[in-house]
Amino acid sequence: MKLEYLYPELGNLYGDGANMRYLRQCLPQAEYIETHIGETPAFVSDPEVSFLYSGSMTERGQGIALEELRPYAGDLAARIEGGLHALFTGNSMELPGKSIDAGDGALEGLGIVDFRSRRDIAHRYNGFFLGNTNGIEITAFNSRFSHTSPGPGLSGFARVTRGIGLEPDCPFEGYRVGNFIGTYLLGPLLVLNPLLTQQLMASLGAEGLPARFTEALQAYEARLTEFRDGKRKLD
């Protein structure tokens, strides 16, 4: 099993790099690959790449990542169709879409998933998130300039309980295409949600519990209690 981190020099805002550091602790037997700007991603030619990660980045970094990945859009689409597990967090979740409207012009997305994003650099949304996916509750944070309009039939990642979805009136957050998850949620997401990490590990065919599971679960349950409290303002 190989885990690939795309462009860690770009996708490392909000502590998102900890998603991969945690997953390495959870799956110590796996091989860890970092793909940097100017390098061909390993998933293109190596079928043993089982998991692909991309994290939050600056708006300039987002444009760089798009141009780096564009030659491999067809390869990524084929791997997703073939069952590749992937997690794109923060604004990197916008990369596989149709376009990103930046206000002064639109960036062409990779065109793999049917959605369009729009960026308003003058208005940042900050908030907490509580939702549900695959029978488990998700706790996380949001800090973003963008919202996304999903195309018809796009499956969400997590149904919103509190907070906002892909856009303020959307009932779900993020998207899921096979084993590919794109989400604005921060945290880092895998560290905050040990049950989600456990599900991911099982789907990858790994046995056992996530690293530091007891401590992570205690913190998760305390956060659940806090986020469920209707007196607590989440945004």
C-alpha positions, 0 to 999 in steps of 0.5 A: 500500500502506498500513500501519496501527498500531492504538493505538500509545499502548497497544501499545508495551510490550517495544519492540514498536513497533519492528516497525512502525518496521522495516517502514516502513524495509523498505517506504519506498514504503508509507503509514503510518497510526497509529490512536489511541483514539477514531478509526475504524480505517482498515481499516474503510473503506480497502481499500488498507490491506494490513497491520494491526499491534497490539502488547503492552499493559498489561492495562488497555490491553487492555480499552480496546483491546477496547472501541475495536475492538468496534464494528468486529469485523465489519469486521475479520472480513470483512477477515481473510476477504478476505486482510488481512495482520495481526500482533498481538503480545504480549497483543494477540493475545488480542483477536480471541478469544472471551474473556479470563478475568482471574480476577475475571471474563472480558472478552468478546473480539471473537469472530473467532477460536476460542480462549479466554485466561486471565490469572494476574497472580500468575505471569509466564512469561519465556522464550526461544522457538525454533520453525518456521513456513513452513520457517523457524526463528523466534527470539523471547522470551516475557514474559506473564501469560496462556496460551491454549487453542485451539479445534478446528482452529485453525492455529498460527503456529509449531511449538515446538522449544524454549520453550512454545506457546499454553499449556505443553502446546500444540505450537504457538505463536500462530495463523494465520487466512489472512494474520492472525498472532497471537503472544505472541512478542516481540523485536521479532519482525520485527527478530529474524527477517529471513527472516520479514520477507522472507516477509511483504514477498513476501506483500504483493507487495513486492520486495527484501530487508528493511532492513539485511538482512545485519546482521539475518541475521548476528545471527539466525544467531548467535541460532539457534546459541545457542537450538539449544544444548541446554545453554542453558536457555531458560526 
